[in-house]
């Protein structure tokens, strides 16, 4: 039976900023519009966090029973390492999805019914990333899903449940947040190209190859700062987000210099820290 520390490691803590940063940014947009509702923001954060942990456990389960994780380099995989039986990991994933569903139901009840459809789509996307007979994560569509759900849906949805409106700033702010979330996935899949190719898992990194995947990662970290410059015309306070730019340099340098295998593991943590710094500063700038 897996220990508590192994369950925590299996939840992939370094990926969790991808769930909370969009909520912070969306709340910053709502605050800037004068419509921040903090209890709704907290519920949105619970939805996002539960979905992120749920998708991590479901990926662990699905990849584990397929044998994809048997020779994996990187953070602990509960099923692949045999630290926990598949049924327990599946139960943990479903439990997280249930928590997200209940919190989402409350938000839908106080806003609009169609949020239920958005929530259902998010849960289905989380499961079928590596689950089911034809997982789209094995067909180079993972980054598309991450951009949509951890960028557009998460930011815009957070704004809507508080302001009950969809200002253009919500869509503009969602783009860089989605790109940074994609950067985290790209770094992860870059590290796993050899084992994923051998296992028949066609991630975008496998399709693009090593060199182009490294360029894609660099673009995912650089473009968000270009968006800040564009947002600065109507909202000059967002320029404080540029203070996070130095944090993009170490992971980008490692990736472009050809780091492989275990040497790419620190890149995940550095990308996560960049996400947090960028998101907090952008949220503050938009609120001001």
Phi, psi and omega in degrees: 000137181291145176279169179300318180296326178289323176296319178297315178298322180292339177284353178058068184305330182292343179270350188293333175303331180298337180269324186271330180299315179300325179293319178298316181293316177300322177292325175298319177297313180299319179296320178297331177274355181080024185230027179291132176234105195291326179291328175289324176297319179295321177294319177298322177296321178296317177302310183296316182294316180297320177295319181296312179295322178298316180292327178294317178291321180293324175295319177302314180296308186294315178293324181295315182286341175275346182086008182295329187265007187296324181243033186284142173259128178135199184301160183301137170246122189296314181283314182299325180273356182065023176288331179219145178291150183306320183297326179290320180292321176298317179298321178296318179297313181295324177297319178295318178297325178295316178300314179299320181295319180294314179297321178294325178297320178297315180296320178295323182295329182262359180234274183210150186293331186290348173297335176298322178293320178296316179296318178297319178297321180295318180293318178296319178297321179296317183288312187279004173302311174233000182264171179079181184284331181229071182296130183287341175294341177269004183233033172063026181248007182299316182295325178298314180297317180298317180298317182291310189272328179263001175243278186300304185295315185294314182289307183296321178297319178297320177297315186296317184292345178258312184267343185052040177206166182233074179294156183297332179299329179297315180291319181295318180290334181291332184296306180295328179292320176296321179295319179293323176295321176298322179302322178296316179291320179298316179298318179297314183285333174299314179299326188264009182307310183299314183285325178293319178298317181295325182276356181082017179269108185268077173287170177300325178296320178296318181294315183286328186091168187300308187296311182291331176294322178296321177293322178297318178300313180299321179294320180298331180270334183273319186299324178304328180284334173292322178297321178302317180298323179290323180288340188291338181299306178275340185227076186301335181296339182292348178297342177296341178297335180296343177297339180277351185305319180301333180290342179280343187288311182302311180293323179296319179297316179300314183293314183289337178275359172097022177302141181225165173051229182301334180292345178270350182299316178299336180299325179297314179296319181292323177293321177297318179295322176297316178305312183296311182297313180299312183296316180296315181293320178294320179299316179296315179299318179291323179295322181287000000 
